[in-house]
Amino acid sequence: MLLGKQDDLERSILYFTEAIYLPLPWGPSPQIILQIFYSLALAIFLRAKEYGQPRDVRCCTMYLRYLRGQRTEECFDLPIPVTETLVSALAVQVEFELGDVDQVIEEMADLCGELLDSHISIMSRTGPITAFAGAIGGHFEVLFGGRIPSEKVIRS
């Protein structure tokens, strides 16, 4: 990312993938593997966002959903928490119109609701909420011909 070259990002993804399979001298550590897996998901998300690769968006959202299920944020500190990253990845999925966009927006509404009810700082909430608002605005602007967001989305 520092040099802004696609090759560097590709190489990072390759190295994170390899790191998951490397034997550790002190034995397997689920925390370290989850941290590496999160880094891999984040790198794939950055590649999807930067280079517009829809396949990557689906992949990283699948990885981030898995990590949320593992309660990763309770295990260790992350530079960007999983839920916040997932909301941003879902916003890109809406932008690319992948899958059932209305369902994705409802998932984003649920995640943003969790973030608003959590004890994280207001600054940490800004990015995901902005991504959610942008996804709603972009999607329903295109469909303005009489379509209205669900009640859950409107409440969020």
C-alpha positions in Angstrom: 0.0 0.0 0.0 2.8 2.4 0.8 4.1 2.4 -2.8 0.6 2.2 -4.3 1.5 -0.6 -6.7 -0.8 -3.5 -7.4 2.2 -5.9 -7.4 2.9 -5.0 -3.7 -0.7 -5.8 -2.8 -0.7 -9.0 -4.7 2.5 -10.0 -3.0 1.1 -9.2 0.4 -2.0 -11.4 -0.3 0.3 -14.2 -1.3 2.5 -13.9 1.8 -0.5 -13.7 4.1 -1.9 -16.9 2.5 1.4 -18.6 2.9 1.8 -17.5 6.5 -1.5 -19.2 7.5 0.2 -22.5 6.6 3.6 -21.9 8.1 4.4 -24.2 11.1 5.1 -22.2 14.2 8.0 -23.2 16.4 5.8 -23.0 19.6 2.9 -24.9 18.0 -0.3 -23.7 16.4 -1.8 -20.5 17.8 -5.4 -19.8 16.8 -5.0 -16.1 17.7 -2.0 -15.7 15.3 -3.8 -17.5 12.6 -6.9 -15.4 13.0 -4.7 -12.2 12.9 -3.1 -13.4 9.7 -6.5 -14.3 8.3 -7.8 -10.9 9.1 -4.8 -9.3 7.4 -5.5 -11.4 4.3 -9.1 -10.4 4.3 -8.2 -6.7 4.7 -5.6 -6.9 1.8 -8.2 -8.6 -0.4 -10.7 -5.9 0.5 -8.2 -3.1 -0.4 -7.5 -4.8 -3.7 -11.2 -5.1 -4.4 -11.8 -1.4 -3.6 -8.7 -0.1 -5.4 -8.9 -2.2 -8.5 -12.6 -2.9 -8.8 -12.5 -6.7 -8.6 -16.0 -8.0 -7.7 -14.7 -11.5 -7.0 -12.5 -10.1 -4.3 -15.5 -8.3 -2.7 -17.4 -11.6 -2.3 -14.3 -13.3 -1.0 -13.4 -10.7 1.7 -17.0 -10.4 2.9 -17.1 -14.2 3.3 -13.8 -14.0 5.3 -15.0 -11.1 7.5 -18.3 -12.8 8.3 -16.3 -15.8 9.4 -14.0 -13.7 11.6 -17.0 -12.0 13.2 -18.3 -15.4 14.1 -15.0 -16.2 15.8 -15.4 -13.2 18.1 -12.0 -12.0 16.8 -12.3 -8.5 18.2 -12.5 -10.0 21.7 -9.3 -12.0 21.2 -6.9 -9.2 20.1 -6.8 -5.6 19.0 -7.1 -4.9 15.3 -6.1 -1.7 13.5 -9.7 -1.6 12.1 -12.2 -3.9 13.8 -13.8 -6.6 11.8 -17.4 -5.2 12.0 -16.3 -1.9 10.7 -14.3 -3.5 7.8 -17.3 -5.7 7.0 -19.6 -2.7 6.7 -17.2 -1.0 4.3 -16.8 -4.2 2.3 -20.6 -4.6 2.1 -20.8 -1.0 0.8 -18.5 -1.9 -2.0 -20.6 -5.0 -2.7 -23.7 -2.7 -3.0 -21.7 -0.4 -5.3 -20.8 -3.3 -7.6 -24.5 -4.5 -7.3 -23.4 -8.1 -6.3 -26.1 -10.4 -5.1 -29.3 -9.3 -3.4 -28.4 -5.7 -2.8 -31.5 -5.0 -0.6 -30.5 -7.9 1.7 -26.9 -6.6 1.9 -28.2 -3.2 2.9 -30.3 -4.7 5.6 -27.2 -6.6 6.9 -25.4 -3.3 6.9 -28.3 -1.8 8.9 -28.0 -4.5 11.5 -24.2 -4.1 11.7 -24.5 -0.3 12.1 -27.1 -0.8 14.8 -24.6 -3.0 16.7 -21.9 -0.4 16.3 -24.2 2.4 17.5 -25.1 0.2 20.6 -21.5 -0.6 21.3 -19.0 1.2 23.4 -16.6 2.1 20.6 -15.6 5.7 20.0 -17.7 8.0 17.8 -14.7 8.4 15.5 -14.6 4.6 15.0 -18.3 4.6 14.0 -18.0 7.4 11.5 -16.5 5.3 8.6 -19.0 2.5 8.7 -22.0 4.8 9.1 -20.8 7.0 6.2 -20.3 3.8 4.1 -23.8 2.7 5.0 -25.3 6.1 4.1 -23.4 6.2 0.8 -24.6 2.7 -0.1 -28.2 3.6 0.7 -28.0 6.9 -1.2 -26.3 5.3 -4.3 -28.6 2.3 -4.4 -31.9 4.0 -3.9 -31.0 7.0 -6.1 -30.7 4.6 -9.0 -34.0 2.9 -8.0 -35.8 6.2 -7.3 -38.7 5.2 -9.5 -41.0 4.4 -6.5 -38.8 2.0 -4.5 -38.5 2.8 -0.8 -35.9 1.3 1.6 -37.2 -1.2 4.2 -38.4 0.0 7.5 -35.2 -1.4 9.2 -33.0 0.6 6.8 -35.0 3.8 7.4 -34.8 3.3 11.2 -31.0 2.9 11.0 
